[in-house]
Amino acid sequence: MQAPRDLREFLEVLEERGELRRIREPLSPVLEIPAVLRRVMERRGPALLFENVKGYPGWRVAGNIFGSLERIKLALGVENLEEIGWRLVSQAWRQPPMTLGGKLRSLKEVMDLGRYTPRLVRRAAFQETVVEGEKVDVSSIPAFKSWPRDGGRYITFGQVYTVDPATGVTNIGVYRVMLRPPRELVIHWQLHKRGRHAYLEAAKRGEPLPVAVVVGSDPAAMLAGVMPVPYPLDKLLFAGVMAGRGVEVYRLPNGVPVPASSELVLEGYVEPGRLSEEGPFGDHWGYYDKPTEKFPVMTVERMWIRSNPVYVGTVVGKPVLEDAYIGKAVERIFLPVIRTLLPEVVDINMPEYGVFQGVAIVSIRKTYPGQAKKVMMALWGLGQMALTKIIIVVDEDINVHDLNQVLWAVAAHVDPQRDVVVVPGTHTDQLDPATPVPGYGSKLGIDATRKLPEEYGGKAWPEEVEPDPQVEEEAAKVLEKLGLA
């Protein structure tokens, strides 16, 4: 199975698999399309392609395209998402070869990495229509207003491309982007985001930062935008690792490389110190995120549009919506990385209703006292895991995806005074409505593992009840005779 190379090929694959429905009723991107999408997402329904967008002739709108793990696997051409994580590990943790055979294997690995690198092309699909300068009007795109009290229309699934002025590393980030017609966008760059770091580096130099906002492209590049890729790994390279082949890119006049298959590209720049309020916006916590700070303003110099374009949007709000499945994909892809850094980790679950970053349940092979707390602290120190509010650690025999087993472990193994850790004064998700100061709050850790004697007053942990195997076998036979097996 190969990863599709552009959005249209991906939509064809989804339709062939019965994973896409076409909608021909006239619907508006202001509240109407988002309402239909949200209801389908809540029912774990198919991807949708809206072919009659009110007020936007010639445009089509796709949504819920990543609304299941199966669809994400199709987008990346894999049977198992962890396969991508192991690809990343194999490239990032190569040991220096000591023998001739090892050197030959290392050469092959370097050549393998080469096939993941982005491929620069001279022509792009989106060059079919170019709108420049004073003719630019961002209100001409079918961006969503998802909730009644949103402060405007938003690009909700755009990939923001930047190049770090200090390193030349390309970043792709999915941030909400508010339209400020005719030629401006407000980019919601949070403090910990790589795009924000590039902006601050450019501002330090007194230079404008070239930016491109892309909507609809190579599915691997779209998903790379939400992946917590460790800096300084180039996200276009990571998109290639996910797809198993390099992404074809076209370099815009402002110097930013973007996928050549993109449906819509907004090219421009962000000037240092030019900020604006944005919002309110109904976010993934299920609340309106009201303006608390100002964000960078992007001036759009060019709009590049593919013929018969497909706009891609999503809706965020109370779980479970499309972003929950993207979060589960992140969990599966990065599990091999976590296991490499923390070998005692067996599995991890970031439950859908835990708002992904809200709760993480981790199982470990416990061999020494205090290990559960060590794992908590280590995870909070790993990139985007720093935003996780609550971590629950359980033993390896507990299925982290079975919340009944997890609750039993919490109830049976936790003494609140001994096993609950509160870490005050830490970095948090800026959108978390519970924190009094955006981006600054506390964390909770729960050690729900069985305790070793050193943790249990020198005593051995109680023996668990286990049935007699022979009696169980006889009981099974009786139940089978009664038709109750």
Secondary structure as UniProt FT lines:
FT   HELIX           7..16
FT   TURN            17..18
FT   STRAND          20..23
FT   HELIX           32..42
FT   TURN            43..44
FT   STRAND          47..50
FT   TURN            54..55
FT   TURN            57..58
FT   STRAND          60..63
FT   TURN            65..66
FT   HELIX           69..76
FT   HELIX           82..92
FT   HELIX           100..114
FT   TURN            115..116
FT   STRAND          119..120
FT   HELIX           125..128
FT   STRAND          129..132
FT   HELIX           133..135
FT   HELIX           138..140
FT   STRAND          144..145
FT   TURN            148..149
FT   STRAND          154..155
FT   STRAND          159..163
FT   TURN            165..167
FT   STRAND          170..174
FT   STRAND          177..180
FT   TURN            181..183
FT   STRAND          184..187
FT   TURN            191..192
FT   HELIX           194..204
FT   TURN            205..206
FT   STRAND          209..215
FT   HELIX           219..224
FT   TURN            225..226
FT   TURN            231..232
FT   HELIX           235..243
FT   STRAND          248..251
FT   TURN            253..254
FT   STRAND          257..259
FT   TURN            260..261
FT   STRAND          264..276
FT   STRAND          281..282
FT   TURN            284..285
FT   STRAND          288..289
FT   STRAND          295..305
FT   STRAND          310..313
FT   HELIX           322..341
FT   TURN            343..344
FT   STRAND          345..349
FT   HELIX           352..354
FT   TURN            355..358
FT   STRAND          359..364
FT   TURN            369..370
FT   HELIX           371..380
FT   HELIX           383..387
FT   STRAND          390..395
FT   TURN            396..397
FT   TURN            400..401
FT   HELIX           403..413
FT   HELIX           416..419
FT   STRAND          420..427
FT   TURN            430..431
FT   TURN            433..434
FT   TURN            438..439
FT   STRAND          440..447
FT   HELIX           453..455
FT   TURN            456..458
FT   HELIX           469..481
FT   TURN            482..483
//
